[in-house]
Every structure is written in structure tokens, then in C-alpha cells.
Amino acid sequence: MSFRSTIAKKLQSFEKEFAVYNNILISRSAILNNFDLLTKLSPGGFVIPVLKSNAYGHGLEQITEILKDRTLPYIAVDGYFEALKIQEISKQPVLVMGAIKSVNYANINPKNCAFVVHDIESLDAIGATNRPFTVHIEIETGMGRHGVRIDELTDFLNQIKKYKKILVEGIMSHLADADNPNSTEHVMLQTKRFDNAVEMVLGSGLKPKYIHIAQSAGSTKVVSKYANTLRTGLALYGISPVESNDSAANKLQSLIPALKLASTITKILEIDSGESVGYGCTFVADQKSRIGVLPLGYYEGIPRVLSNVGKVKFNDTYLSIAGRVCMNHTMIDITNSDAKSGDEVTIISNYSKDELSLANICSNNGLFSYGLLVNLNQNIRRTIID
């Protein structure tokens, strides 16, 4: 073990023992419940959990640990270094979906990994290494992002046959409008294009084992002749990507939110009527008030839009945010409660019916659930519970 690795492990051990005020609690049982539900929705029973972007804010290491005993084709991430972190914890193979600069393939260890190829340039870069690589071919069917276009596919397939050490184990695409509650037209169009592409791939003599187009929202709507695998991101974490008025919403109604964000009151101030709190003096007390200070703010991921309108929960009492959310602090009005310094408050609840569930916070404040989750700072400790 190198000196740097030794120091890193000692620092990590010290951090785990260090008492903290802010905690993200991740429910093991919720993650496994959601994974099993999605497995039942997968047409072939294969589920690829997506752990990119720090597992949608839930913690890459924590979710990998929870899933490491589950049978699955791959864990999907965006970048190669995310794959390396997973390989420190789990022996499960990793699918790297993001774009990689061509020059880097020569320095990559492809063992126990597969890589999504989006174009001939990335294909040629992999082939030039003259090493065994496993790949999934991405088809551009209507997302307008990455992928081989249908009219380019014949040339691509002819090119890939030149590289005898490249194993094509998957073919994939990505849906652009699967969460639209009013129409499945684009889903059907993309699925038809995808099935046509799969037929071209099969006709070329390639036999991909994993065929996937549906993400969490698509799992409720895609009807493909060939797809046998589901890639699941948001739904794995217990958040439905489809709206309640969507006819497909009932298929995901048994999801259980996995994440709870809690903080601790570190200081209490008593202020008189007419005194203000926070930047811009936007909160002015209309009576003698008690103000609690929480040691986290927009740097830690509390949206500034919650200033003066957001709430936290102490026991069964909802307390209002007082003043503007600061970079590393948020003040709350605890006047009508018996909260004291050292007490824990909930900022995001892991109960779907709670006013402070992620879904309700977002719908009530015009926030984007994906954005709120991935902006939860990695410096907040993630702890697996139950």
C-alpha cells in the first residue's frame, strides 16, 4: 500500500469517527424494495441500477454496498473513476456510459467493465488499444444527444467487425419524453426506431445479451420486441419520475423513498419584535421570537428558493425557515416549539406522504427532484440504516 493510500485510509477512518451535525440516512430496505419492484417490471428480469452523480446524491459507496449481493448485469455510472470506486467495494461489473476522450482508452483497465460507444471515433479508439474490451452500442433514436444514428449504423457495424477483441454485449438507447403524462407518441417512435436498429445489429451477426432503452419512466410505457433490460435511476431511490396524473403512475406506487436529510440545531437566539434575521433583513419578527441555527445552507444543497418559505420538522411540528438560506447556515423560527440546542430536525423526509418528502418539497416550491438530490453536497455524511 502506498504512503498516499495509507494517509487516505487513516483520514477516512478519522472522518467516520468524527461526530457531525448533518446526516443523510439511506434506507437499505427501501433501496432493495425498489430494486425488486423494478426487476418485476423489466421485460427480461434484468435491471441495471444507475449510480452516476454520486448515486443521485445518495452516496456511490453506500448504494454499491447495499446492492453488492444482488444479481445484476452491471452497475451503471457516467465516468471511469466512478467505476474504480465501485470496484473497491463490489465485484459486480460496471457499465461506463459517459463520453471518454479517445486518448484515455489506452490507459484504461477494461477488466470487469463495459463501455458505451457512441460513435465510430470512440469505437476506433477502443479498437486501437488491441486489448479485449466489452461495449454497449448506443443508438440515437430521438434524444438528440449521444449515439449512432440509424443512417450511420451499417457503416458502424462494418467497422466494429474489424476489431476481433471487442465484445458487443449490449445495445441501448435513451428515451426523451417518457415522463410526459399526456402522450406516449415519442416513446413509441423511439421504441420503433430502436427495434429496427436491433434488427440491423442482429442481422449483422452480433448477438448482444443486454438490450435496453427504458429508464425509470420508460419502464412503465415501453413495449419493445427486443428489450430485455431496464436501466433505473430515480426510481431505484424511491422517487417516481412520472406524475400522479399519468396513467402509468400506479406501476410505481410501491416505491419507497430511501433518503432522509437531518440536521441539528447548534444555537438558539432570542430576538425582540422588530428585529431581523439573515442577509437582506428579509425576516422581521412580529413578536418576541426564538431562532434556531442549522449548520448547513446552499453549499450543502439547501435550495436558496426556500428562504422564508421552506420548512423543517421537529418531532411532529413543522418549523418555518426564517430569512435567507446562507452558504453554510439556515435559520428557523422555533418560537412555537420546545426545540432546544442539540435537537435534530428533518429537512427531507423519507416518508412519501410527509409534507417534507422530496416529491412534495419539489412540487410545492417549483424545484426539480433530480437537481435537488445531486446538489446534496458530498461532505454530508451518508449512513446506511435498517
C-alpha positions as CSV (number, residue, x, y, z in Angstrom):
1,M,0.0,0.0,0.0
2,S,1.4,3.4,-1.0
3,F,2.0,6.2,1.5
4,R,-0.8,8.2,-0.1
5,S,-3.2,5.3,0.2
6,T,-2.3,4.8,3.9
7,I,-2.9,8.5,4.7
8,A,-6.2,8.5,2.8
9,K,-7.4,5.4,4.7
10,K,-6.4,7.0,8.1
11,L,-8.2,10.2,7.2
12,Q,-11.3,8.3,6.1
13,S,-11.3,6.4,9.4
14,F,-10.9,9.6,11.4
15,E,-13.8,11.2,9.5
16,K,-16.1,8.2,10.3
17,E,-15.4,8.6,14.0
18,F,-15.9,12.4,13.9
19,A,-19.3,13.5,15.2
20,V,-21.3,15.6,12.8
21,Y,-24.3,17.8,12.8
22,N,-25.7,16.9,9.4
23,N,-26.6,13.4,8.2
24,I,-28.1,11.8,5.2
25,L,-29.7,8.5,6.2
26,I,-30.1,5.8,3.4
27,S,-32.6,3.0,4.0
28,R,-31.2,-0.3,2.8
29,S,-34.7,-1.9,2.9
30,A,-36.1,0.9,0.7
31,I,-33.4,0.5,-1.9
32,L,-33.8,-3.3,-2.1
33,N,-37.6,-3.0,-2.2
34,N,-37.3,-0.6,-5.1
35,F,-34.8,-2.8,-6.9
36,D,-37.0,-5.8,-6.6
37,L,-40.1,-3.9,-7.8
38,L,-38.2,-2.7,-10.9
39,T,-36.9,-6.2,-11.6
40,K,-40.5,-7.3,-11.9
41,L,-41.1,-4.5,-14.4
42,S,-38.1,-5.4,-16.5
43,P,-39.2,-7.4,-19.6
44,G,-36.3,-9.9,-19.2
45,G,-35.8,-9.6,-15.5
46,F,-32.5,-7.7,-15.9
47,V,-32.0,-4.4,-14.1
48,I,-29.0,-2.1,-14.4
49,P,-29.0,0.3,-11.5
50,V,-27.7,3.7,-12.4
51,L,-25.3,5.1,-9.7
52,K,-23.9,8.1,-11.6
53,S,-23.6,11.5,-10.0
54,N,-22.9,10.1,-6.5
55,A,-25.9,7.7,-6.9
56,Y,-28.2,10.6,-7.5
57,G,-26.9,12.2,-4.3
58,H,-27.5,9.1,-2.1
59,G,-23.8,8.1,-2.0
60,L,-22.0,6.0,-4.5
61,E,-20.2,3.8,-1.9
62,Q,-23.4,3.4,0.2
63,I,-25.6,2.3,-2.7
64,T,-22.9,0.0,-4.1
65,E,-22.6,-1.6,-0.6
66,I,-26.4,-2.1,-0.4
67,L,-26.6,-3.8,-3.9
68,K,-23.4,-5.8,-3.8
69,D,-25.2,-9.1,-3.1
70,R,-27.9,-8.6,-5.7
71,T,-27.6,-10.4,-9.1
72,L,-27.4,-7.8,-11.8
73,P,-25.8,-7.3,-15.3
74,Y,-24.0,-4.1,-14.4
75,I,-23.9,-1.1,-12.2
76,A,-24.1,2.0,-14.5
77,V,-22.1,5.2,-14.0
78,D,-21.1,8.1,-16.1
79,G,-17.3,8.2,-15.7
80,Y,-14.4,5.7,-15.4
81,F,-13.3,6.9,-12.0
82,E,-16.7,6.2,-10.6
83,A,-16.2,2.7,-11.9
84,L,-12.9,2.4,-10.0
85,K,-14.6,3.5,-6.7
86,I,-17.3,0.8,-7.2
87,Q,-14.6,-1.9,-7.8
88,E,-13.1,-1.1,-4.4
89,I,-16.4,-2.3,-2.9
90,S,-18.1,-4.8,-5.2
91,K,-17.1,-7.4,-7.7
92,Q,-20.2,-6.6,-9.9
93,P,-19.3,-5.4,-13.4
94,V,-19.7,-1.7,-14.2
95,L,-21.1,0.0,-17.3
96,V,-19.4,3.3,-18.1
97,M,-22.0,5.3,-20.0
98,G,-20.3,8.7,-20.4
99,A,-18.1,10.0,-23.2
100,I,-14.4,9.4,-22.7
101,K,-11.6,11.2,-24.6
102,S,-10.2,8.9,-27.2
103,V,-6.6,9.3,-25.9
104,N,-7.6,7.8,-22.5
105,Y,-8.7,4.3,-23.7
106,A,-5.0,3.3,-23.9
107,N,-4.6,3.9,-20.2
108,I,-7.9,2.3,-19.0
109,N,-8.0,-1.2,-17.4
110,P,-11.1,-2.7,-19.0
111,K,-11.4,-5.6,-16.6
112,N,-14.9,-6.1,-15.2
113,C,-16.1,-3.0,-17.1
114,A,-18.1,-2.4,-20.2
115,F,-18.1,0.9,-22.1
116,V,-20.8,2.6,-24.1
117,V,-19.7,3.5,-27.6
118,H,-21.5,6.5,-29.2
119,D,-19.7,6.8,-32.5
120,I,-17.0,5.5,-34.8
121,E,-14.4,7.7,-33.2
122,S,-14.8,6.1,-29.8
123,L,-15.0,2.7,-31.4
124,D,-11.7,3.2,-33.3
125,A,-10.0,4.5,-30.1
126,I,-11.0,1.3,-28.3
127,G,-10.0,-0.9,-31.2
128,A,-6.6,0.8,-31.5
129,T,-5.7,-0.5,-28.0
130,N,-5.7,-4.1,-29.4
131,R,-7.0,-5.2,-26.0
132,P,-10.2,-7.0,-25.0
133,F,-13.0,-4.5,-24.4
134,T,-16.7,-5.1,-23.7
135,V,-19.0,-2.5,-25.2
136,H,-22.6,-1.5,-25.5
137,I,-23.6,0.3,-28.7
138,E,-25.8,3.4,-28.1
139,I,-28.3,4.2,-30.8
140,E,-29.6,7.8,-31.3
141,T,-33.4,7.3,-31.7
142,G,-34.7,10.8,-30.8
143,M,-32.9,12.1,-27.7
144,G,-30.7,14.4,-29.8
145,R,-27.7,13.7,-27.7
146,H,-25.2,10.8,-27.9
147,G,-25.5,7.7,-30.1
148,V,-25.1,6.2,-33.5
149,R,-27.7,7.4,-35.9
150,I,-29.7,4.8,-37.8
151,D,-28.4,6.0,-41.2
152,E,-24.8,5.6,-39.8
153,L,-25.4,2.2,-38.3
154,T,-24.4,0.0,-41.3
155,D,-21.0,1.6,-41.6
156,F,-20.6,1.4,-37.8
157,L,-21.4,-2.3,-37.8
158,N,-19.0,-3.0,-40.7
159,Q,-16.3,-1.1,-38.7
160,I,-16.8,-3.0,-35.5
161,K,-16.3,-6.3,-37.2
162,K,-12.7,-5.3,-37.8
163,Y,-11.9,-5.4,-34.1
164,K,-11.8,-9.0,-33.1
165,K,-11.1,-8.2,-29.4
166,I,-14.2,-6.1,-29.0
167,L,-17.2,-7.9,-27.5
168,V,-20.6,-6.3,-28.1
169,E,-22.6,-7.3,-25.1
170,G,-25.3,-4.7,-25.3
171,I,-27.3,-2.3,-27.4
172,M,-29.1,0.7,-25.9
173,S,-30.8,4.0,-26.4
174,H,-32.4,6.7,-24.2
175,L,-35.9,8.0,-24.1
176,A,-36.5,11.7,-24.3
177,D,-40.2,12.0,-23.3
178,A,-41.1,9.0,-21.1
179,D,-42.3,11.2,-18.2
180,N,-44.9,13.0,-20.3
181,P,-48.3,12.2,-18.8
182,N,-50.2,13.4,-21.8
183,S,-48.6,11.4,-24.7
184,T,-46.6,8.3,-25.4
185,E,-46.1,9.2,-29.1
186,H,-42.4,10.0,-28.8
187,V,-41.8,6.9,-26.7
188,M,-43.5,4.8,-29.4
189,L,-41.5,6.5,-32.1
190,Q,-38.1,5.9,-30.4
191,T,-39.0,2.3,-29.5
192,K,-39.9,1.6,-33.1
193,R,-36.6,3.1,-34.3
194,F,-34.7,1.2,-31.6
195,D,-36.3,-2.2,-32.6
196,N,-35.3,-1.5,-36.2
197,A,-31.7,-0.8,-35.1
198,V,-31.7,-4.0,-33.0
199,E,-32.8,-6.0,-36.1
200,M,-29.9,-4.5,-38.0
201,V,-27.4,-5.4,-35.3
202,L,-28.7,-9.0,-35.1
203,G,-28.7,-9.2,-38.9
204,S,-25.0,-8.3,-38.9
205,G,-24.3,-11.4,-36.9
206,L,-23.8,-9.7,-33.5
207,K,-25.7,-11.1,-30.5
208,P,-25.9,-8.6,-27.7
209,K,-27.0,-10.1,-24.4
210,Y,-28.5,-7.0,-22.9
211,I,-30.9,-4.8,-24.9
212,H,-32.1,-1.7,-23.1
213,I,-33.9,1.6,-23.9
214,A,-36.2,2.2,-20.9
215,Q,-35.1,4.2,-17.9
216,S,-37.3,4.5,-14.8
217,A,-40.1,6.4,-16.5
218,G,-39.8,4.3,-19.6
219,S,-40.2,1.1,-17.5
220,T,-43.9,1.9,-17.3
221,K,-44.5,2.6,-21.0
222,V,-42.0,0.9,-23.4
223,V,-43.3,-2.1,-25.4
224,S,-40.3,-3.3,-27.4
225,K,-40.0,-6.5,-29.4
226,Y,-36.4,-7.0,-28.2
227,A,-35.6,-5.0,-25.0
228,N,-34.9,-7.3,-22.0
229,T,-33.2,-5.0,-19.6
230,L,-34.2,-1.9,-17.6
231,R,-31.8,1.0,-16.6
232,T,-33.1,2.5,-13.5
233,G,-32.0,5.8,-11.9
234,L,-34.5,7.9,-9.9
235,A,-37.0,5.1,-9.2
236,L,-34.3,3.0,-7.5
237,Y,-34.1,5.7,-4.9
238,G,-37.9,5.6,-4.3
239,I,-38.9,8.7,-6.3
240,S,-41.4,8.2,-9.1
241,P,-40.4,10.1,-12.3
242,V,-44.0,10.0,-13.6
243,E,-46.6,12.5,-12.4
244,S,-49.6,11.3,-10.3
245,N,-52.0,12.1,-13.2
246,D,-50.0,9.8,-15.5
247,S,-52.0,6.6,-16.4
248,A,-48.8,4.6,-15.7
249,A,-48.2,6.1,-12.2
250,N,-49.8,3.1,-10.4
251,K,-47.0,0.8,-11.7
252,L,-44.5,2.7,-9.4
253,Q,-46.8,3.4,-6.5
254,S,-45.0,0.9,-4.2
255,L,-41.7,2.8,-4.4
256,I,-40.3,3.8,-1.0
257,P,-38.1,6.9,-0.7
258,A,-34.7,5.9,0.6
259,L,-33.2,9.2,1.7
260,K,-33.7,11.3,4.8
261,L,-31.7,14.6,5.4
262,A,-31.4,15.6,9.0
263,S,-29.6,18.4,10.8
264,T,-29.0,19.7,14.3
265,I,-29.9,23.0,16.0
266,T,-26.5,24.3,17.0
267,K,-27.5,27.7,18.5
268,I,-30.6,29.4,19.7
269,L,-31.1,33.2,19.7
270,E,-33.9,35.2,21.3
271,I,-34.9,38.3,19.4
272,D,-37.4,41.0,20.1
273,S,-40.3,42.1,17.9
274,G,-38.9,44.2,15.0
275,E,-35.5,42.6,14.9
276,S,-34.4,40.9,11.7
277,V,-32.7,37.7,10.8
278,G,-30.2,36.9,8.0
279,Y,-28.9,38.6,4.8
280,G,-31.1,41.4,3.5
281,C,-33.1,41.5,6.7
282,T,-35.9,39.7,4.9
283,F,-37.3,38.2,8.1
284,V,-38.6,40.6,10.7
285,A,-40.0,39.2,13.9
286,D,-43.6,40.3,14.7
287,Q,-43.2,39.2,18.3
288,K,-40.5,38.1,20.7
289,S,-39.1,35.1,19.0
290,R,-36.7,32.1,19.3
291,I,-34.5,31.5,16.3
292,G,-32.6,28.2,15.8
293,V,-29.4,28.0,13.7
294,L,-28.8,24.9,11.5
295,P,-25.2,24.4,10.2
296,L,-26.0,23.8,6.6
297,G,-27.0,26.1,3.7
298,Y,-27.0,26.3,-0.1
299,Y,-23.4,24.9,-0.3
300,E,-24.7,21.8,1.4
301,G,-27.6,21.7,-1.0
302,I,-30.5,23.6,0.7
303,P,-32.1,25.5,-2.2
304,R,-32.0,29.3,-1.7
305,V,-35.5,29.4,-3.0
306,L,-36.7,28.0,0.3
307,S,-35.7,31.3,2.0
308,N,-38.6,32.4,4.2
309,V,-41.0,29.8,2.7
310,G,-39.4,26.4,3.4
311,K,-39.9,24.3,6.5
312,V,-38.2,21.7,8.6
313,K,-39.7,19.3,11.0
314,F,-39.0,18.9,14.7
315,N,-40.8,15.8,16.1
316,D,-44.3,16.4,14.7
317,T,-44.1,20.2,14.4
318,Y,-43.2,22.0,11.2
319,L,-41.0,25.0,11.7
320,S,-40.5,27.8,9.1
321,I,-37.2,28.9,7.6
322,A,-36.5,32.4,8.8
323,G,-34.7,34.7,6.4
324,R,-32.4,33.8,3.5
325,V,-30.7,30.5,3.3
326,C,-27.0,31.3,3.8
327,M,-24.0,29.5,2.3
328,N,-23.5,27.2,5.3
329,H,-26.3,28.2,7.7
330,T,-30.1,28.2,7.7
331,M,-32.1,29.8,10.4
332,I,-35.5,28.5,11.6
333,D,-38.3,30.0,13.7
334,I,-38.7,27.8,16.7
335,T,-40.9,30.1,18.7
336,N,-43.9,27.8,18.9
337,S,-42.0,24.7,19.8
338,D,-39.9,23.4,22.7
339,A,-36.9,22.7,20.4
340,K,-33.5,23.3,22.0
341,S,-29.9,23.4,21.0
342,G,-28.7,19.9,20.1
343,D,-32.1,18.7,18.8
344,E,-32.4,17.1,15.4
345,V,-34.7,18.4,12.7
346,T,-35.7,16.7,9.4
347,I,-35.2,18.7,6.2
348,I,-36.1,15.9,3.7
349,S,-38.3,13.1,4.9
350,N,-38.2,9.6,3.7
351,Y,-42.0,9.2,4.1
352,S,-43.8,9.8,0.8
353,K,-46.9,11.3,2.4
354,D,-44.9,13.8,4.5
355,E,-45.1,17.5,3.6
356,L,-41.3,17.3,3.6
357,S,-40.9,14.4,1.2
358,L,-38.6,15.1,-1.7
359,A,-41.6,15.0,-4.1
360,N,-43.7,17.4,-2.0
361,I,-40.8,19.9,-1.4
362,C,-40.2,20.0,-5.2
363,S,-43.8,20.3,-6.3
364,N,-44.6,23.0,-3.6
365,N,-41.5,25.1,-4.5
366,G,-41.0,24.6,-8.2
367,L,-37.9,22.5,-7.8
368,F,-36.5,19.7,-9.9
369,S,-36.1,16.4,-7.9
370,Y,-33.0,15.3,-9.8
371,G,-31.4,18.7,-9.2
372,L,-32.1,18.8,-5.5
373,L,-30.7,15.3,-5.0
374,V,-27.5,15.7,-6.9
375,N,-26.8,19.0,-5.3
376,L,-26.7,17.5,-1.8
377,N,-23.0,18.0,-1.0
378,Q,-20.7,15.0,-0.7
379,N,-19.4,16.5,2.5
380,I,-22.6,15.4,4.3
381,R,-22.1,12.0,5.8
382,R,-24.2,9.2,4.3
383,T,-25.2,6.4,6.7
384,I,-26.9,3.2,5.8
385,I,-29.8,2.3,8.1
386,D,-32.1,-0.7,8.6
